[in-house]
């Protein structure tokens, strides 16, 4: 559709709203990372989308919540003897994460209804916005699906479900940011198709894949296992990468292989982005595309350095949270750069 035909004031309002939703999703990912790093994610053993908005309000309520937590393997095998005060600490982290999810839903839904009643949402954008809302609802279910994996036979959540949960959050963030940029930049020209655009899209896909690999590393606590760099377990190419049977399971369940792959994709991604920037400098690419490319390569280099520092310090909480936040910011820059490459003639909302 022709976003340029929308009144500028309406475009600005829609863009700022979606940018605000993006910010909420970033905060949600950060809090989710802190919830995982504090081992708080299994403290609430029920999924109550409506009544769960209220935390325990009395001593009896706290005793009941604690009793339910004592029934799961994490308490019995890891936290046996935990005090009620210690339980409250991890409970508040998980409750805050779930509550923030409800807030994000409201930040999207309430303005959406208002804009819809005011007829500010163009017909061509209604379908994508409804799809975005549906993805948000699916994310709530995915969060519970992840938590369920740690309530019976494990002392933590499945790394597969953790990656699915984070991956869906990043897809929602990317989709929302793309729509916000459409409104802000008043897209009206046909999309550009070419090698540079394809490489930009590949970079975005690599960033997403790298983030999913990071989720597997986090789910297995593999970041605390091999903490030397640039070597890994004393070698550039460590032995035991495919020690498990069947071989494919090493890609998802072998601590050594999962962390090695996360490192490898980081090197590949860095090389591809630097090569892409060099190509743009030699081309007639618009200044805006060059600027976003420079910001992207700077962010990736910074994220790589942060990852190394986080690794050699065995993933302390502040660095682990910062590294996860950095992954979302890198993805945001990759999506922004792709938008400027695909729609170079779009203008900013006035």
C-alpha positions in Angstrom: 0.0 0.0 0.0 1.0 3.6 -0.4 2.0 4.7 3.1 2.8 8.2 1.8 -0.9 8.8 1.2 -1.7 8.6 5.0 -1.9 12.0 6.7 1.6 12.7 8.2 0.1 13.2 11.7 -1.5 9.8 11.6 1.7 8.2 10.4 3.7 9.7 13.2 1.2 8.5 15.8 1.1 5.0 14.4 4.9 4.9 14.1 5.5 6.2 17.7 3.0 3.7 19.0 4.7 0.8 17.3 8.2 2.0 18.4 6.8 2.1 21.9 5.7 -1.6 21.5 9.2 -2.4 20.3 10.7 -0.8 23.3 8.4 -2.9 25.6 9.4 -6.1 23.8 13.1 -5.2 24.3 12.4 -4.7 28.0 10.5 -8.0 28.1 13.5 -9.8 26.6 15.8 -8.2 29.1 13.6 -9.1 32.1 13.2 -12.6 30.7 17.0 -12.9 30.5 17.3 -11.7 34.1 14.6 -14.2 35.2 16.6 -17.0 33.6 19.9 -15.8 35.0 18.5 -15.7 38.5 17.0 -19.2 38.1 13.5 -17.8 38.8 11.6 -19.1 35.8 10.0 -22.1 37.5 8.9 -20.4 40.7 5.3 -20.0 39.5 4.0 -23.5 38.6 0.6 -22.5 37.1 -0.5 -20.5 34.1 -3.4 -18.2 35.0 -3.6 -15.5 32.4 -6.2 -13.5 34.2 -6.2 -14.3 37.9 -2.4 -14.7 37.8 -2.1 -10.9 37.5 -2.5 -10.7 41.3 0.5 -11.9 43.4 0.0 -13.7 46.7 -1.6 -11.2 49.0 -1.5 -13.0 52.4 0.8 -15.3 54.4 -1.5 -18.2 53.5 -1.2 -17.3 49.8 2.6 -17.3 50.0 2.6 -20.6 51.8 0.4 -22.2 49.1 2.6 -20.8 46.3 5.7 -22.1 48.1 4.1 -25.5 48.7 3.4 -25.9 44.9 7.0 -24.9 44.1 8.2 -27.6 46.6 6.5 -30.3 44.4 8.8 -29.8 41.4 12.2 -31.2 40.8 14.0 -27.9 40.9 13.2 -27.4 44.5 13.7 -31.1 45.5 17.1 -31.5 43.7 18.5 -28.0 43.6 16.9 -25.7 46.2 15.8 -28.1 48.9 15.7 -26.2 52.2 15.1 -22.8 50.5 13.6 -20.3 52.9 10.3 -18.5 52.1 12.2 -15.2 51.7 14.5 -16.7 49.1 11.4 -18.2 47.3 9.8 -14.7 47.3 12.9 -13.3 45.5 12.6 -15.7 42.6 8.8 -15.5 42.6 8.8 -11.8 42.1 11.2 -12.1 39.2 8.9 -14.5 37.4 5.8 -12.7 38.4 7.3 -9.4 37.1 8.2 -11.1 33.8 4.6 -12.4 33.3 3.1 -9.1 34.4 5.3 -7.2 31.9 3.9 -9.5 29.2 0.4 -8.4 30.1 1.5 -4.7 30.0 3.0 -5.2 26.5 -0.3 -6.7 25.4 -2.2 -3.6 26.7 0.3 -1.2 25.2 -0.5 -2.7 21.8 -4.2 -3.5 22.2 -5.5 -0.2 23.7 -4.0 2.2 21.2 -4.9 -0.2 18.4 -8.6 0.0 19.3 -8.4 3.8 19.7 -6.7 4.2 16.3 -9.2 1.8 14.7 -12.2 3.7 16.1 -10.6 7.0 14.9 -10.1 5.4 11.4 -6.4 6.2 11.4 -5.3 2.6 10.5 -5.3 2.1 6.8 -6.9 -1.0 5.4 -3.6 -2.4 4.1 -2.1 -2.3 7.6 -5.0 -3.9 9.4 -4.1 -7.4 8.5 -0.4 -7.1 9.6 -1.4 -5.5 12.9 -3.9 -8.2 13.7 -1.2 -10.8 12.8 1.2 -9.0 15.2 -1.5 -9.2 18.0 -2.0 -12.9 17.3 1.8 -13.5 17.6 1.7 -11.7 20.9 -1.0 -14.1 22.2 1.0 -17.1 20.9 4.0 -15.8 22.8 2.1 -15.9 26.0 1.3 -19.6 25.4 4.8 -20.3 24.3 6.1 -18.9 27.6 4.0 -21.4 29.5 4.9 -24.2 27.2 8.5 -23.5 28.0 7.9 -23.4 31.8 6.0 -26.7 31.6 9.1 -28.5 30.4 10.8 -27.8 33.7 8.0 -28.9 36.1 8.1 -32.7 36.0 11.3 -34.4 34.8 13.9 -31.6 34.7 15.4 -29.0 37.0 15.4 -26.4 34.3 13.4 -25.6 31.1 14.1 -27.3 27.8 16.7 -25.4 25.7 14.6 -26.1 22.6 11.6 -24.4 24.1 13.7 -21.6 25.4 15.0 -21.0 21.9 11.4 -21.1 20.6 10.3 -18.6 23.2 13.1 -16.1 22.5 12.9 -16.7 18.8 9.2 -15.7 18.7 9.9 -12.6 20.8 12.6 -11.6 18.3 10.2 -12.2 15.3 7.5 -10.1 17.0 10.1 -7.3 17.6 11.3 -7.4 14.0 7.8 -7.4 12.6 6.7 -4.5 14.8 9.9 -2.5 14.0 9.4 -3.1 10.2 5.8 -1.8 10.4 6.9 1.2 12.5 9.6 2.1 9.9 7.0 1.8 7.1 4.9 4.4 8.8 7.7 6.6 9.9 9.4 6.6 6.5 6.2 6.9 4.4 7.0 4.0 2.1 5.6 4.6 -1.3 8.3 3.6 -3.9 8.6 0.0 -5.2 10.9 -2.1 -3.2 14.5 -2.4 -4.5 15.7 -5.8 -5.3 19.4 -6.5 -5.8 22.6 -8.1 -4.4 23.0 -5.5 -1.6 19.4 -6.0 -0.5 19.8 -9.8 -0.5 23.0 -9.5 1.6 21.2 -7.2 4.0 18.4 -9.7 4.4 21.0 -12.5 4.9 22.6 -10.5 7.6 19.3 -10.1 9.4 18.7 -13.9 9.1 22.2 -14.6 10.5 21.6 -12.3 13.5 18.4 -14.2 14.2 20.1 -17.6 13.9 22.9 -16.4 16.1 20.4 -15.3 18.8 18.7 -18.7 18.7 22.1 -20.4 19.1 22.7 -18.1 22.1 19.4 -19.3 23.5 20.7 -22.9 23.2 23.9 -21.9 24.9 21.9 -20.3 27.7 19.5 -23.2 28.0 22.4 -25.7 28.5 24.4 -23.3 30.6 27.1 -24.0 28.1 28.6 -20.5 28.5 30.0 -21.5 31.9 31.6 -24.6 30.6 34.3 -23.5 28.2 35.5 -20.1 29.2 38.8 -19.8 27.3 39.2 -17.6 24.2 40.3 -17.5 21.4 40.9 -21.2 22.0 38.2 -23.5 23.1 39.0 -26.3 25.5 42.6 -25.5 24.7 42.3 -25.9 20.9 41.1 -23.9 18.0 39.1 -26.9 16.8 38.2 -28.8 20.0 37.8 -32.6 20.0 34.4 -34.0 20.9 32.3 -31.8 18.7 30.3 -34.8 17.5 30.9 -37.2 20.4 27.2 -37.8 20.9 25.0 -40.3 19.0 23.1 -39.6 16.9 25.4 -37.0 15.4 22.7 -34.4 14.8 21.9 -34.2 18.6 25.3 -32.6 19.0 24.0 -29.4 17.3 21.4 -28.9 20.1 22.5 -30.9 23.2 26.3 -31.1 23.2 27.6 -28.2 25.4 30.9 -28.1 23.4 29.2 -28.1 19.9 26.5 -25.6 20.8 29.0 -23.1 22.1 31.4 -23.7 19.2 28.6 -23.0 16.7 27.7 -19.8 18.5 31.3 -18.7 18.2 31.6 -19.7 14.6 28.4 -17.9 13.5 29.7 -14.8 15.3 32.9 -14.9 13.2 31.0 -15.5 10.0 28.5 -12.7 10.8 31.2 -10.2 11.6 33.1 -11.0 8.3 29.9 -10.7 6.2 28.9 -7.4 7.7 32.4 -5.9 7.2 32.5 -7.1 3.6 29.0 -5.6 3.1 30.1 -2.2 4.4 33.2 -2.2 2.2 31.0 -3.0 -0.8 28.5 -0.2 0.1 31.4 2.3 0.4 32.4 1.5 -3.2 28.8 1.7 -4.5 26.3 4.5 -5.0 24.3 3.5 -2.0 22.4 6.3 -0.3 24.0 8.0 2.7 21.2 6.6 5.0 22.0 3.0 4.0 25.7 3.6 4.6 25.0 5.1 8.0 22.9 2.2 9.1 25.5 -0.2 7.8 28.2 1.5 9.9 26.0 1.5 13.0 25.4 -2.2 12.4 29.0 -3.2 12.1 29.8 -1.1 15.2 27.1 -2.9 17.1 28.2 -6.3 16.0 31.8 -5.6 16.9 30.7 -4.3 20.3 28.4 -7.3 20.8 31.2 -9.7 19.9 33.6 -8.0 22.4 30.9 -8.2 25.1 30.3 -11.8 24.3 34.0 -12.6 24.8 34.1 -10.7 28.1 30.9 -12.4 29.3 32.4 -15.8 28.4 35.8 -15.5 30.1 34.0 -14.3 33.2 31.7 -17.3 33.2 28.5 -15.3 32.5 28.0 -13.1 35.5 24.5 -11.8 35.8 25.1 -8.2 34.6 27.2 -9.2 31.6 24.8 -12.0 30.7 21.8 -9.7 30.7 23.8 -7.0 28.7 24.8 -9.6 26.1 21.2 -10.7 25.6 20.0 -7.1 25.4 22.8 -6.4 22.9 21.5 -9.2 20.6 18.1 -7.5 20.4 19.7 -4.2 19.6 21.9 -5.7 16.9 18.8 -7.3 15.4 17.0 -4.0 15.5 19.8 -2.3 13.6 19.9 -5.2 11.0 16.2 -4.8 10.4 16.6 -1.0 10.1 19.4 -1.3 7.7 17.5 -3.8 5.6 14.6 -1.3 5.4 16.8 1.5 4.3 18.3 -0.8 1.6 15.0 -2.1 0.4 13.2 1.3 0.4 16.0 3.9 -0.2 13.7 6.6 -1.6 11.2 6.6 1.4 10.9 9.8 3.3 10.6 10.6 7.0 7.3 11.4 8.4 6.7 15.2 8.8 
